[in-house]
């Protein structure tokens, strides 16, 4: 997987400017604040559907975790069927959700109209054991009803796409108290160039 830096950061800044007069920027910032409430590193559990795992979002959150110095923001990507022999950080299976507990966050990303029943069941179980459930979806009422907080994006909400929404959320997650720790966009791009050769969770 490649790194996600200057181009994506510029894309987000442009998107935020375009959406400045809409509720979307503030809404994604509120949602991102909930992500940062995860108490411990490894406690942010990110899961998608069997057909589409949120690799791109996982990489962005991992980058933001390092940029902002928020270790608990680096996600544990939970996979439906990890391949045999995969590295430890890519071998986290759905059984991890059974161990979800208070102070951890289950972040569900569903680009489809409806989440599969097995996913809804796992989400419900994680909520019952105390995990905070957050969701991004495109109008999935069942999933939204299970989440403590959810953002639903109608498929035709121009100019914001579902991918753009994920960019806004991950970028906002790197902010603290409304200001990005690490300074301006220029500062962040400079820091990105400093860390691209460093270790990362999702390679």
C-alpha positions as CSV (number, residue, x, y, z in Angstrom):
1,X,0.0,0.0,0.0
2,X,1.2,3.5,-0.8
3,X,1.5,6.4,1.5
4,X,-1.2,9.0,1.5
5,X,0.2,12.5,1.9
6,X,0.4,15.8,0.0
7,X,-2.1,15.1,-2.7
8,X,-4.7,13.8,-0.4
9,X,-4.1,16.6,2.1
10,X,-4.6,19.2,-0.6
11,X,-7.8,17.4,-1.8
12,X,-9.2,17.6,1.7
13,X,-8.4,21.3,2.1
14,X,-10.2,22.0,-1.2
15,X,-13.1,19.9,-0.2
16,X,-13.4,21.6,3.1
17,X,-13.5,25.0,1.4
18,X,-16.2,23.9,-1.1
19,X,-18.3,22.5,1.8
20,X,-17.6,25.5,4.2
21,X,-21.2,26.8,3.9
22,X,-22.7,23.4,4.6
23,X,-23.0,21.4,7.8
24,X,-20.6,18.7,6.6
25,X,-17.4,20.1,7.9
26,X,-18.7,20.6,11.5
27,X,-20.5,17.3,11.3
28,X,-17.4,15.4,10.4
29,X,-15.4,17.2,13.0
30,X,-17.9,16.2,15.7
31,X,-17.8,12.6,14.5
32,X,-13.9,12.6,14.4
33,X,-13.9,13.8,18.0
34,X,-15.7,10.6,19.0
35,X,-13.0,8.6,17.2
36,X,-10.4,10.3,19.4
37,X,-12.1,9.2,22.6
38,X,-10.8,5.7,22.1
39,X,-8.7,5.1,25.2
40,X,-5.9,2.8,24.2
41,X,-3.7,2.1,21.2
42,X,-5.3,-0.9,19.3
43,X,-8.7,0.0,20.6
44,X,-10.0,1.6,17.4
45,X,-11.5,-1.4,15.5
46,X,-12.1,-0.6,11.9
47,X,-14.3,-3.0,9.9
48,X,-16.0,-3.0,6.5
49,X,-18.1,-5.5,4.6
50,X,-17.0,-8.9,3.3
51,X,-16.9,-7.3,-0.2
52,X,-15.1,-4.1,0.6
53,X,-12.5,-3.6,3.4
54,X,-11.7,0.0,4.3
55,X,-8.0,-0.2,3.5
56,X,-7.8,3.4,2.3
57,X,-9.4,4.8,5.4
58,X,-7.2,2.6,7.6
59,X,-4.1,4.0,5.9
60,X,-5.3,7.6,6.4
61,X,-6.1,7.1,10.1
62,X,-2.7,5.5,10.6
63,X,-1.0,8.5,9.0
64,X,-3.1,11.0,11.0
65,X,-2.2,9.1,14.2
66,X,1.4,9.7,13.6
67,X,1.1,13.3,12.3
68,X,-0.9,14.3,15.4
69,X,0.8,12.1,18.0
70,X,-2.5,10.3,18.9
71,X,-1.5,6.6,19.1
72,X,-5.0,5.4,19.8
73,X,-6.1,6.7,16.4
74,X,-4.1,4.1,14.6
75,X,-6.8,1.5,13.7
76,X,-6.9,-2.2,14.0
77,X,-8.2,-3.3,10.7
78,X,-10.7,-6.2,11.4
79,X,-11.0,-8.5,8.4
80,X,-13.6,-11.1,7.5
81,X,-11.2,-13.7,6.2
82,X,-7.5,-12.9,6.9
83,X,-5.3,-15.0,4.6
84,X,-3.1,-17.6,6.2
85,X,0.4,-16.3,6.9
86,X,-0.6,-12.7,6.8
87,X,1.4,-10.3,9.1
88,X,0.0,-9.9,12.6
89,X,-1.5,-6.5,11.9
90,X,-3.3,-7.9,8.9
91,X,-4.5,-11.0,10.6
92,X,-7.1,-9.6,12.9
93,X,-10.3,-11.5,12.3
94,X,-13.9,-10.9,13.2
95,X,-13.4,-12.8,16.5
96,X,-11.7,-9.6,17.8
97,X,-15.1,-8.0,17.9
98,X,-16.2,-10.5,20.5
99,X,-13.5,-9.1,22.8
100,X,-14.5,-5.5,22.3
101,X,-14.9,-3.7,25.6
102,X,-15.7,-0.3,27.1
103,X,-13.2,2.3,26.1
104,X,-12.8,0.7,22.7
105,X,-14.4,2.0,19.5
106,X,-15.9,-0.1,16.7
107,X,-15.8,2.0,13.5
108,X,-18.0,0.4,10.8
109,X,-17.7,1.6,7.2
110,X,-20.5,0.3,4.8
111,X,-20.5,1.6,1.2
112,X,-23.4,-0.6,0.3
113,X,-27.1,0.1,0.8
114,X,-27.5,-2.5,3.5
115,X,-24.9,-4.1,5.8
116,X,-25.0,-7.9,5.7
117,X,-26.8,-9.5,8.7
118,X,-23.6,-11.2,10.1
119,X,-22.0,-7.7,10.3
120,X,-25.0,-6.3,12.1
121,X,-24.9,-9.1,14.6
122,X,-21.3,-8.5,15.3
123,X,-21.9,-4.8,15.7
124,X,-24.8,-5.5,18.1
125,X,-22.6,-7.8,20.2
126,X,-19.8,-5.3,20.4
127,X,-22.2,-2.6,21.6
128,X,-23.6,-4.9,24.2
129,X,-20.1,-5.5,25.7
130,X,-19.5,-1.8,26.0
131,X,-17.7,-0.7,22.9
132,X,-18.7,2.6,21.3
133,X,-20.1,2.0,17.8
134,X,-19.5,4.6,15.1
135,X,-20.6,4.2,11.5
136,X,-20.3,5.7,8.0
137,X,-22.9,4.5,5.6
138,X,-25.0,5.5,2.6
139,X,-28.4,5.3,4.1
140,X,-28.3,2.0,6.0
141,X,-31.0,2.4,8.6
142,X,-30.2,-0.9,10.4
143,X,-26.6,0.0,10.9
144,X,-27.4,3.6,11.9
145,X,-29.8,2.4,14.5
146,X,-27.1,0.3,16.1
147,X,-24.5,3.0,16.2
148,X,-24.0,5.6,19.0
149,X,-23.1,8.1,16.2
150,X,-23.4,7.7,12.5
151,X,-23.0,9.7,9.3
152,X,-25.2,8.7,6.4
153,X,-24.4,10.1,3.0
154,X,-27.0,9.8,0.3
155,X,-25.3,8.5,-2.9
156,X,-26.2,11.6,-4.9
157,X,-24.9,14.2,-2.4
158,X,-22.7,16.2,-4.8
159,X,-20.0,17.4,-4.5
160,X,-19.3,15.1,-1.5
161,X,-18.6,11.4,-2.3
162,X,-18.4,8.5,0.1
163,X,-14.6,8.5,-0.4
164,X,-14.5,12.2,0.1
165,X,-16.5,11.8,3.4
166,X,-13.9,9.3,4.6
167,X,-11.1,11.8,3.8
168,X,-12.9,14.5,5.8
169,X,-13.3,12.3,8.8
170,X,-9.8,11.0,8.9
171,X,-8.4,14.5,8.4
172,X,-10.6,15.9,11.1
173,X,-9.5,13.1,13.4
174,X,-6.0,14.5,13.4
175,X,-7.2,17.8,14.8
176,X,-7.4,18.7,18.5
177,X,-9.6,21.5,19.8
178,X,-10.4,22.6,16.3
179,X,-6.7,23.1,15.4
180,X,-4.5,20.5,13.8
181,X,-1.6,19.6,16.1
182,X,1.5,20.2,14.0
183,X,0.4,23.5,12.4
184,X,-0.6,24.5,8.9
185,X,-1.0,22.4,5.8
186,X,2.5,23.4,4.8
187,X,3.9,22.2,8.1
188,X,2.0,19.0,7.8
189,X,3.3,18.3,4.3
190,X,6.8,19.0,5.5
191,X,6.3,16.5,8.4
192,X,4.8,14.0,5.9
193,X,8.0,14.1,3.9
194,X,9.9,13.5,7.1
195,X,7.9,10.4,8.1
196,X,7.3,8.7,4.7
197,X,10.4,6.5,5.1
198,X,9.5,5.7,8.7
199,X,7.7,2.6,10.0
200,X,4.0,2.3,9.5
201,X,1.3,-0.1,10.7
202,X,-0.3,-0.7,7.3
203,X,2.2,-1.7,4.7
